[in-house]
Every structure is written in structure tokens, then in C-alpha cells.
């Protein structure tokens, strides 16, 4: 069985690390517009559990993932290896 590294983006929601292209702050107006446009297209995965969106994760697909955790914290999790593995 192969193992896949996943990143906890909050509230026990995970993203496969190999699919992550960028993690950016959602604070700027252009990023908020990106979220609105992507929601219209049905390309948003909301992992905030109703909390304020702090970061946007762009994936190799066209989808974006919204997280209530800051991109700095997510990047630290990636760099320190604080990621989980999910066996297929």
C-alpha cells in the first residue's frame, strides 16, 4: 500500500501535499474576488467550518481550498513535517 502525505487545514480536514501549488492570505481584495468568482463556478472547497477565512490553498486542479488557519501556520506544518499520512 502506498502512503500519501496530507496537510491538516483545520477541523480534521486534509489536503494532499502533492496537490498544493500555493497558500496565500485571503486578506486582500483581489483574493476575496478570486473566492467569489470561484464560488460562482463551484470550484471552492470550504474547510473553515463557518469561521473566518484566513488562507486560500490553490491546488493542481482548478479548485481552491479555504482554511481558517493562516498560511504561515500551514507552511510551518509543511516544513516541520507536522503532516499526517493516509494509507490508500
Secondary structure, DSSP 8 states (H G I E B T S, - for coil): --EEEEEEEETTEEEEGGGEEEEEES-SHHHHHHHHHHHHHT-EEE-STTS---EEEEESSS-EEEESS-HHHHHHHHHHT--EEEE-
